[in-house]
């Protein structure tokens, strides 16, 4: 790495031009696909498309170069200054003490070019995070450390228990607060682990997600496709109708197979070579096959954590955990990157002790009313199934009543689920356990609560039941069907805990 | 079912209980304001669909405004029934608001979790000389509390009190 004079405006790696170029092309991709679809129908359009592609490519290339040339970053005292823009120029100044986290991420393109992106999250701003998209890895690491150091300097004395990893000489003083040792590797996934995780994913969820993505993507082009599709459908409609149940069944099997396959692929993409490390003041997660991300979640920003598993995964000795840091912007993306899909029981306990100092599972608490789950889910299932069954019965006679089998199953599953729902707490932690086949537990330090509410409706009120809602800076969680007076006790108790607490929630 | 109490620092019965606090109701003209608001939102669809029904020859078309009218009636019933439930309570360390008729809820925001506060007044609220106090937390829009139907000076006093307490306990 050459010597940097970061006090002067500095450009990124020249290879950044390629990164920008590909980004610009990707922006043109939808346009291109549309053109190809139309072109497939009308061959003469090909000529127009072909001619149009050339100037677009030239413009994209020129823009890529300008984007590279106009992008500079600079450290001016405690400020990081970024200038960019081709037509609309932009100058962003971030003072070091406003920096929340600095992250490094790389996509497949960046990996091939040997580049990484540096992303800076700032506090309080509602805008997007800042990105320097094309830095050499070494340079990025250097800049990251530099920014963290500046941030600490700017914040004055580091807060209690803070970054001892960066200042090894001061480590003895700061570590004593935490039970964790300096650096503990929680998990490192190998190929076999990945396969296990992939096969034990919730395949239904994966399948539905894939369907949503596919439909979402293709609905863009549906307008153009409709005319041609209609012709085909008209032609084959009778055959399709005749195929009837066989068609539906094979579709179902296909859906299942594709879902499992997608689960495995998705797992490999997301969690390839995952490594999670517990530091005294942060959790570091490094993961990804094509897009590799290096995330560092400061412990004090963690609002709650949720452990989940299913019978298959438990058989393999794994459970997954989602760590939710406070994050008012762009939660959807963050959620994925803070998941550790496979933790052994021991590592799980170490993680809990590390991110929630002094955590011991609370033992006192309340249960939800299981029969409420049964009643309400049965009513919903009945309302959906009865009309369907009536129609089918009318059409096909007795076999048409087959869907009604779902009703007792729903009742049974709901009841078993309800039996498992409980909310346990002491003066510091809240533990919400749920789930029968898919058990989950949520650990939430009470002082992280932003507000609480109880809600109910006339049907629940008659049975003296209500829901308890817990709001944190990382989202809300709800515990359903608690007894009114028990919920009221919890409500008062949690408020009392939050109000007397002077612990930092952010 | 069993209720186990262990590991607690205080007996739960001695905690301050929100149910026993005095809840402050809104002035009666807040209900009128809600009626007028409801008239505005439901009146337009009812009038529009009625006009459509009158113009069309089909007598079945009258079912549309009838449906709209039913929804409107329900909205007014919700205002009438919901009004007595709506109330706020102020304590030394938190603010509580409760509301709802069929679906009821009660939310409490502790002062040491408040990010900022504001008093707002819409055009119709101005006609009725009413204000809304909005309280923002880091918990996202679902946990933000807004207390509508306040007298202007009441809202300002409340805002000042809440802001002062928020600064004190933050």
Interface residues (C-beta under 8 A of the other chain):
Chain A: X326 X328 X362 X363 X364 X365 X366 X367 X426 X427 X449 X450 X451 X452 X453 X454 X455 X456 X457 X458 X461 X469 X471 X472 X473 X475 X476 X486 X488 X489 X491 X492 X493 X495 X496 X498 X499 X501 X502 X505 X506
Chain B: X1 X3 X4 X5 X6 X7 X8 X9 X10 X12 X15 X16 X17 X18 X19 X93 X94 X100 X102 X103 X104 X105 X106 X107 X108 X109 X110 X111 X112 X113 X137 X138 X139 X140 X142 X143 X145 X169
